[in-house]
């Protein structure tokens, strides 16, 4: 049996996997170790013109194994933390390895992943005082850069589907706060939203969703945090607000602190849900019952 047939069968089985809600709550051993024998995706660096910032900016792009320019793909925008840049996930989270391994098991919907620099300012390197006011404010400015500059660039350069149902945003720490802020603030743009260990930049729930019912339009709203993370309160208050307003979402509390061990596990789980028919409440119940 050739590799394309195996991959196709795997994708069919992955749909059954999610619909049946047999969802692992933790990545297995070796999930982030590179396997030479499988087909690999590709990481490229791109430069785009940012009218928001007034300069050219960089992002990394992961294209999946078997990528074809003639096909069309959904897109995940994956954001870094306050001390990182467009290479932070690549250096510390090895998303290309995690995703390659999941593709080899037929567990993912083929997608393009964009890893941008969420510090939208002319000197966007993570140097000096990363907590300086202008650098912190630049993370909020990135919303305009993302919506007005980066997304149009990706949709022009890559064969991607251009509707909200095929656009996801997620991130860690500062990027988790950005993802919740931008995703819930622009539900007409994103249907899949994930916040991993979201930081204090996360807006208060009433600001995030002044009209909570609007969030029912989302295909997936994922909030996760390590049980030893001192920033847990920001994730919990958002989840509590959603629960009070009967908004379907997944609140996943996992072992660990504020680090890439947690975030790699989050990516492993979150990515398997994207661009599929899922039942958030059933998955949430299973995660709770397995604790």
N, C-alpha and C positions, 0 to 999 in steps of 0.2 A: 504494500500500500504506500503511495507516494505521500510526501509531506503535506501537499495542499489538501489532499483528502482527509488526512489526519487532523489538520487544522480546522477544516470545515466541520468534521464530526465533533471536534472539541468545542467549537462555538455553539453547536446545537445543544450539546450536553450542558454547557455553561448556562444556557437559558433555562433548562430544566432545573439546574442546580439552584438558581436564584428563585425561580417560581415555587420550588418546593420548600424554600426557606431553610435548607440545610446549610446554614451559614457559619463558617468557622469564626470564633471570636478572637483567635490569635494566629499570627503567621507561624507556619511550621519551621522547624530548624532547617537552615540552608536556603531559605527563601530569598536571601540577599547575596548569595554566593554565585559568582559568574559560572555558567556552564558552557564549556567550549563547544559541545556537540549540538547545541540548538541554534536556530536561526536568530540573529540579533537585529534589533532596530538600529537607528543611527542618530547621533547627536551632532547638530550643527550650530554654529553661532551666526546670528543674523544682525544686521544693523538697520534700524528704521528711523525715519525722520519724525521727530516729536515737535509738533507745533506748540504743544502745551509747555514744554520746557525750553524750546528754542535751540535745540541741538540734536545731534544724532545719538541714539541710544542702542544698547545691545540687549539681546535676549538669546537664550538657548532654545532650540527646537528639537524635540524627540519625535522621530517618525517611526512607526511600528515595523516589525518584521514583515516583509512582503509588501511594503509600501508601493503603491502604484499611483502615478500622477493622473491617470485616467479615472481613478475612483474618487469618491467624496467621503470625507471623514468628519466625525464630531471632534470637538476640541475641549481640552482641559487646560485652564490657566492655573498653574501651580506656583504659589507665592512663598517667598522666604521670610526669615525673621529679621529683627532690627539690626543684628550684627552681620548680616549677610548681603549678598547681591545675587545676580542671576546665576552664579555658579555654586551657591551654597548647597542647594539640593544635590547637585551633581557631585560635589566634593564629599559631602557627609551623608547623604541619603541614598545615593546610588539608585535613583529611580529607574534608570535605564536597565539595570540588572533585575530589579524587582519586577518590572513590567515585562521584560523579555521572558523571564521564567514563568510568569502567569500566562503569557501568550502561548508558550510551549505546552502548557496544560489545557489550553483552550478555554481559559476562564475570563478573558477580556473581550469586550467589543473593540475592534480596531479603532484607535483614536490618535490624534496628534496632541502632544503635550507641549505647552509653551511655558518656559521658565523665564519670566522677565525680571528686571530690576525694579523693585517696588519703591525705591527711593527716587522720586521724580524731581531731580534737580540737576543742574549742569555738572557739578562735581558729585557724582552719585556713588563714589566708592565708599566702602565701609571702613573709613579711616578717621583718625582723630577722635573727637568726642561724639560717639554715635548717638548720644542722648541730647545733643545740642538742639535748640528749638527749631532751627531751620531744617535740620535733618529729620526730626520727628514730623514736622509739618509736611515735608516732602512725601511722606507715606500717604497722607490724605490727598495730596495733589495727584498722586498716581491714578486716582479714579478717573480723572479727565484724560490723562495720558493713555490709560487702558482703553477707555471707551472711544475716544476720538482719534487716537493715533495707532496704537498697537493692534487692536482688533481689526480695523480696516486694512492695515498692512498685511496681517496674516491672511485675511480673506481674499486679498488680491494676489498674494504670492503662492499660497498653498491651496490644494483642492479640498476646501472645507465646506461643510454645510453651514449656512448662514442664519439659521433661525435659533431661537432661544432653547428649543427642545434638544438642540445638538451643541449646546455651549455650557460648560461647567467651570466653576471657580472654587478653588480650595487653597489653603495655606496653613503654615505653622506659626504659632506665637503672634508676632506683629502681623504676619501674613494671614493668620487665621482671623484676626480682627478685621483686616482689610476685606477678606473674603465675605465675612458676614455683613460688614457695612456696605460693600459694593453690591454683593449678590442680592441681599434683601432690599437694598435701596434701588435696585434696577431689575426687578423680577421680570420685566418685559424683555430683558437681555439674557438672563440666565435662568435655567430650569433646574440646575443641579448645584448645590452650595454645600461646602464643607469647611468647618473651622476646627483646626487641630490645636488644642491648648491655647486658645485665643487670649491675647494680651489685653492690657488695660485700654488700648486704643479702641476696643470694641464699644460701640455706642450702647447706652442703656437700652433695655428692651423696648420701652415705649418710644424711643427715637428710632430704633431699628425698624420697628413695625407698628407705626401708629394705627394702622388698619390691619390687625393680625390675620383676618380672614384672607387677605391677599396672598399670604404664604401658602394657602391651600393649592395655589396654582403650581407650586414647585413639584418636580418629580422626586427630588430627594433633598432633605435638609439634615445634614449630619453635623453633630457637635460631639467632640471627644476630648478627653483630658486624662492625664495620669493621676492615679489616686494619691500620689505624694506631691503633686504639683501645687506650689503656693498660689498659682493663678487660677485654681479650680473655681473660685467664686464667680469669675466672669463667664465661664461656660455654664455653670449651674443656674445663675440668675436668668440667662437667656432661655435655657431649657425649661425652667420653672414657669416663665412667662408663657412660653409656647404651650405647655401642658395646661395651664390655667385657661387658655383660650382655645383649647381643643385643636391645636395645630399638629398634624402628623409630623413627626421627626424622629431621628435616632439620637439618643444621648448615650454615648458609650464611654463608660469609666473603665480604664484599663490599668494594670499594674505599672507603676513607674513614675518618673518625675518629669522634668521639663527638658527633654533631650531627644536625640535622633532615634534612640531605641524605640521610643513611643511613636514618633512621627513616621518611621518606616513601617511600623505595624499598621498605623492609620492608613497610609497610602496603599498597603497591601489589601486591606479590607475595603476601603472606600472605592478604589478603582474598579473592583469587581462588580460594584452596583451600578456603575455609570452606563447610561444609554441603554438600559434594559427595563423591562416591565418588572417592577418590584413592589412589595408590600412592606412599607416602612414599619407599620405597627407590628406585623408578624416577626420581622427581623429584630425589632426592639425587644419584643417579648422573649424571643429566644436568647438574646444576649443577656437579659436580666435573669432568666431561669438557669443559665449555665454558670452563674457566678458562684 
